[in-house]
Amino acid sequence: MEMWRHGSCSVRHHLLDAQANARAAAPKYPVPLSIRFVLALLAPALASSVGPVGAIGEPIEGPETAPELRVLTQLVMDPAAVQETPADDAEPKVALESAPRPSAPSASVSVGLPFRGRLRNARLIEGSALIRFKAGTPERERFGTDELVALIEGAARHVATVAPGAALTVGDLSRQRGGRMAPHRSHNNGRDADLLFYALDEQGKVAQPDRLVGFRGDGRGRAGDGKRYRFDDARNWALLEYLLKSPIAEVEHIFISNELRRRLLTEGRRRGADEALLERAARVLRYGGGRHHDHFHMRIRCAADDLPACRDAWARPGPPEHG
């Protein structure tokens, strides 16, 4: 009996050593099959000396449970599991929502150019408490790539978090299969979106116009029905900041009037935005002609997994197409 106890202690010490070795070496040096066979033979005898054991593969319970028996079960059944068991004092891992994460290829594919292209496996943007749609925008013109839709949804959530009280009003995206979409010259391949400006009423309270409102450089505007509004500098800057910093997709251009471009850059400086962000905003915000005093016209770059079918711009020099 004394010899058995001595032998049992020896085995237990070897098991604890095996646990340490497994954590350090597995799966590079897995436990050989012969050793696992020996450990399996020893398991019943060891169980009688260290306490009760549950069914194979189930947690072992009871006050007499010994840690080395749990190690034995893991080594016999799944050596890699020993390495994956975190220490009790391990630092918890916290996922940061704003941090870039490796992403699997999306189902959608943007083909060709924004003004001569197609869209495959498009994603429909859905309405919610944070996303509403411009009056008259049919569902058939609310399709985009996975990246574009995710970016818009993330932007709406961000603005609602930092400045609660207003929803993002979304206009035209693309058709389900892309192609021409009158009256636009672009919006052909799921990478363009019209986003209406956040607005305030004349008393400075949140307003939610469901139609385009043309704003002047002084921030005052009027809708087609005659209602007057003010440009919501805070929320429109928050929207722009998110679009420029989000890892979901890279924004290529945001077409806007020169007066509102200057207004937004001034708001960014007033809020203490760093120079890198202001420089990027100055590059991305551009006047594309046409009616861009009443909405952001955003275009994202091709997703990496859409290349080479997707193209960002004409090979010939000149300003990008818009509208």
C-alpha positions in Angstrom: 0.0 0.0 0.0 2.8 2.4 0.9 4.4 1.6 -2.5 1.1 2.4 -4.3 0.8 5.7 -2.5 4.4 6.6 -3.3 3.7 5.6 -6.9 0.5 7.6 -7.0 2.2 10.7 -5.7 4.9 10.2 -8.3 2.3 9.9 -11.1 0.5 13.0 -9.7 3.7 15.0 -9.8 4.3 13.8 -13.4 0.8 14.9 -14.3 1.4 18.3 -12.9 4.6 18.5 -14.9 2.7 17.3 -18.0 0.2 20.2 -17.4 3.0 22.7 -17.4 4.7 21.2 -20.4 1.4 21.1 -22.3 0.7 24.8 -21.7 4.2 25.6 -22.9 4.5 23.3 -25.8 1.1 22.2 -27.1 0.1 22.0 -29.8 3.6 22.1 -31.2 4.6 19.0 -29.1 1.3 17.0 -28.6 1.2 14.2 -26.0 2.3 11.0 -27.8 -0.4 8.3 -28.2 1.6 5.8 -26.1 1.7 8.2 -23.1 -2.0 8.9 -23.5 -2.7 5.1 -23.4 -0.7 4.7 -20.2 -2.5 7.7 -18.6 -5.8 6.1 -19.6 -4.8 2.9 -17.8 -3.8 4.8 -14.7 -6.9 6.9 -14.5 -9.2 4.5 -12.6 -6.5 3.7 -10.0 -5.7 7.4 -9.5 -9.3 8.2 -9.2 -9.7 5.9 -6.2 -7.0 7.8 -4.3 -7.9 11.4 -5.2 -11.7 11.5 -5.1 -14.8 11.0 -7.3 -14.7 11.4 -11.0 -17.6 12.2 -13.3 -18.3 10.7 -16.7 -15.6 11.1 -19.4 -15.8 14.6 -20.9 -18.0 16.0 -18.1 -16.9 18.4 -15.2 -15.7 16.6 -12.1 -17.5 17.8 -9.0 -17.1 17.3 -5.3 -14.9 18.7 -2.5 -12.4 15.9 -2.9 -11.7 16.6 -6.6 -8.0 17.0 -7.3 -6.7 19.3 -10.0 -4.3 16.7 -11.3 -7.2 14.4 -12.1 -8.8 17.2 -14.2 -5.4 17.5 -16.0 -5.4 13.7 -16.6 -8.9 13.8 -18.2 -7.9 16.7 -20.4 -4.6 15.1 -21.4 -6.3 11.8 -22.3 -9.3 13.3 -24.1 -8.0 16.6 -25.6 -4.4 17.6 -25.0 -4.9 21.0 -26.7 -7.5 21.9 -24.1 -4.9 22.1 -21.4 -3.2 25.0 -23.2 -6.4 26.8 -23.9 -7.5 26.9 -20.2 -6.8 30.5 -19.0 -5.1 31.2 -15.7 -7.4 32.4 -12.9 -5.6 35.8 -12.8 -5.5 36.2 -16.6 -6.2 39.7 -17.9 -9.7 39.7 -19.4 -9.8 40.4 -23.1 -12.1 43.3 -24.1 -13.1 43.8 -27.7 -13.0 47.4 -28.8 -15.9 48.3 -31.1 -14.0 51.0 -32.9 -10.8 48.9 -33.4 -10.3 47.4 -36.9 -11.0 43.6 -36.9 -10.1 41.1 -39.5 -13.1 40.5 -41.7 -14.2 37.6 -43.8 -15.0 38.3 -47.4 -18.5 39.7 -47.7 -21.2 38.2 -49.9 -21.8 41.4 -51.9 -19.6 42.3 -54.9 -19.3 45.8 -56.4 -18.5 45.5 -60.1 -17.0 48.2 -62.4 -17.3 51.9 -61.7 -19.8 53.9 -59.7 -21.2 55.4 -63.0 -20.8 52.2 -65.1 -21.2 49.2 -63.0 -23.2 46.4 -61.5 -24.0 45.0 -58.0 -24.1 41.3 -57.0 -25.6 39.9 -53.8 -26.7 43.3 -52.7 -27.8 44.1 -49.1 -31.0 46.1 -48.4 -30.7 48.8 -45.8 -33.5 48.5 -43.3 -35.4 51.2 -41.5 -35.1 51.4 -37.7 -35.4 53.8 -34.7 -32.1 55.3 -35.9 -32.5 55.1 -39.7 -35.4 56.6 -41.7 -35.8 57.3 -45.4 -36.3 60.3 -47.6 -39.9 60.7 -48.7 -40.4 59.1 -52.1 -37.3 56.8 -51.9 -38.5 53.4 -53.0 -37.2 50.2 -51.5 -35.8 49.1 -54.8 -33.2 51.9 -54.6 -32.0 51.2 -51.1 -29.4 48.5 -51.9 -25.7 48.6 -51.4 -22.6 46.5 -50.6 -22.3 44.9 -47.2 -19.7 47.5 -46.3 -21.7 50.5 -47.4 -24.8 49.4 -45.4 -22.8 48.5 -42.3 -21.0 51.9 -42.5 -24.3 53.8 -42.6 -25.8 51.7 -39.8 -22.7 52.3 -37.6 -22.8 56.0 -38.3 -26.4 56.3 -37.3 -25.7 54.4 -34.0 -22.6 56.6 -33.4 -24.5 59.9 -33.8 -27.4 58.7 -31.7 -24.9 57.8 -28.9 -22.9 61.1 -28.9 -25.9 63.3 -29.6 -29.1 61.5 -28.9 -32.5 62.6 -30.2 -32.3 62.3 -34.0 -32.3 59.6 -36.6 -30.3 59.6 -39.8 -32.3 60.1 -42.9 -31.1 58.1 -45.9 -31.8 58.8 -49.5 -30.8 56.8 -52.6 -28.2 54.0 -52.7 -28.4 51.7 -55.7 -30.7 49.1 -57.2 -30.5 45.5 -56.2 -28.5 44.6 -59.3 -26.9 48.0 -59.9 -26.9 49.7 -63.2 -28.3 53.1 -64.2 -30.6 54.8 -61.8 -32.2 58.0 -62.9 -31.7 60.9 -62.3 -28.2 59.9 -61.0 -25.1 59.6 -63.1 -23.5 57.4 -60.5 -25.0 55.1 -57.8 -24.5 52.2 -60.3 -22.6 49.6 -58.2 -23.6 49.8 -54.5 -20.9 52.2 -53.2 -22.8 55.5 -53.3 -25.3 56.8 -50.7 -27.2 60.0 -50.3 -27.4 61.0 -46.6 -29.6 64.0 -45.7 -28.2 66.5 -43.3 -29.1 66.5 -39.6 -31.3 69.6 -39.0 -32.7 71.8 -36.3 -35.9 73.9 -36.4 -35.8 77.7 -36.0 -35.9 77.4 -32.2 -32.8 75.1 -32.2 -34.7 71.9 -31.4 -34.1 68.6 -33.3 -36.1 68.5 -36.5 -36.6 65.5 -38.8 -37.4 66.7 -42.3 -38.1 63.7 -44.6 -37.2 65.7 -47.8 -34.1 67.5 -49.1 -33.4 70.9 -47.4 -31.0 73.2 -49.2 -28.7 75.0 -46.7 -26.7 78.2 -47.3 -23.3 78.9 -45.9 -24.8 80.6 -42.8 -26.5 77.4 -41.9 -30.0 78.4 -42.7 -32.2 76.5 -45.1 -35.6 75.9 -46.5 -37.4 72.7 -47.7 -39.6 72.5 -50.7 -42.7 72.8 -48.5 -41.5 76.2 -47.2 -40.4 75.0 -43.7 -37.3 76.7 -42.4 -34.4 74.8 -40.8 -30.9 75.3 -39.4 -27.9 73.1 -40.2 -27.1 70.9 -37.2 -23.3 71.5 -37.0 -22.7 69.2 -34.0 -24.5 66.1 -35.4 -23.3 66.6 -39.0 -19.7 66.8 -37.8 -20.2 63.7 -35.6 -21.5 61.9 -38.7 -18.6 63.0 -40.8 -16.0 62.1 -38.1 -17.4 58.6 -37.8 -17.4 58.1 -41.6 -13.8 59.1 -41.9 -12.5 57.1 -38.9 -14.5 53.9 -39.2 -12.6 50.7 -40.1 -15.7 49.3 -41.8 -15.0 50.9 -45.2 -12.7 53.7 -46.6 -14.6 56.7 -47.7 -13.3 57.9 -51.1 -15.3 61.1 -51.6 -18.2 63.0 -49.9 -19.6 65.6 -52.3 -21.0 68.7 -50.7 -21.3 72.4 -51.5 -18.2 74.6 -50.9 -20.0 76.7 -48.3 -21.1 73.7 -46.2 -17.6 72.1 -46.6 -16.1 75.2 -45.0 -18.7 75.2 -42.3 -18.0 71.6 -41.3 -14.2 72.1 -41.3 -14.8 75.1 -39.0 -16.9 73.0 -36.7 -14.2 70.3 -36.6 -11.6 72.9 -35.6 -13.9 74.3 -32.9 -14.3 70.9 -31.4 -10.6 70.3 -31.2 -10.2 67.7 -34.0 -6.6 66.7 -34.6 -4.9 68.0 -37.7 -4.7 64.5 -39.4 -8.5 64.2 -39.2 -9.0 67.8 -40.5 -6.6 67.2 -43.4 -8.4 64.0 -44.3 -11.8 65.8 -44.1 -10.5 68.5 -46.4 -9.4 65.9 -48.9 -12.6 63.8 -48.8 -15.1 66.7 -48.8 -15.3 68.1 -52.2 -17.6 70.1 -54.4 -18.9 67.9 -57.2 -21.3 70.4 -58.8 -25.0 69.8 -58.9 -27.3 69.8 -55.9 -25.0 69.0 -53.0 -26.2 71.8 -50.7 -29.0 69.5 -49.5 -27.3 66.2 -48.7 -24.0 64.4 -48.3 -23.2 62.2 -51.4 -20.9 59.6 -50.0 -18.8 57.1 -52.0 -16.7 54.4 -50.5 -13.7 52.7 -52.1 -13.8 49.1 -53.4 -13.5 46.5 -50.8 -10.4 44.4 -51.0 -12.3 41.2 -51.8 -14.2 42.9 -54.6 -11.0 43.5 -56.6 -10.2 43.4 -59.5 -13.8 43.4 -60.6 -14.4 46.7 -58.7 -12.7 49.9 -59.9 -12.4 53.1 -57.9 -11.9 55.7 -60.6 -11.4 56.4 -64.3 -7.9 55.7 -65.6 -8.1 59.1 -67.4 -7.3 62.3 -65.4 -10.2 64.5 -64.3 -12.6 65.1 -61.5 -14.6 62.1 -60.3 -18.2 61.6 -61.5 -20.9 62.5 -59.1 -24.6 63.0 -58.9 
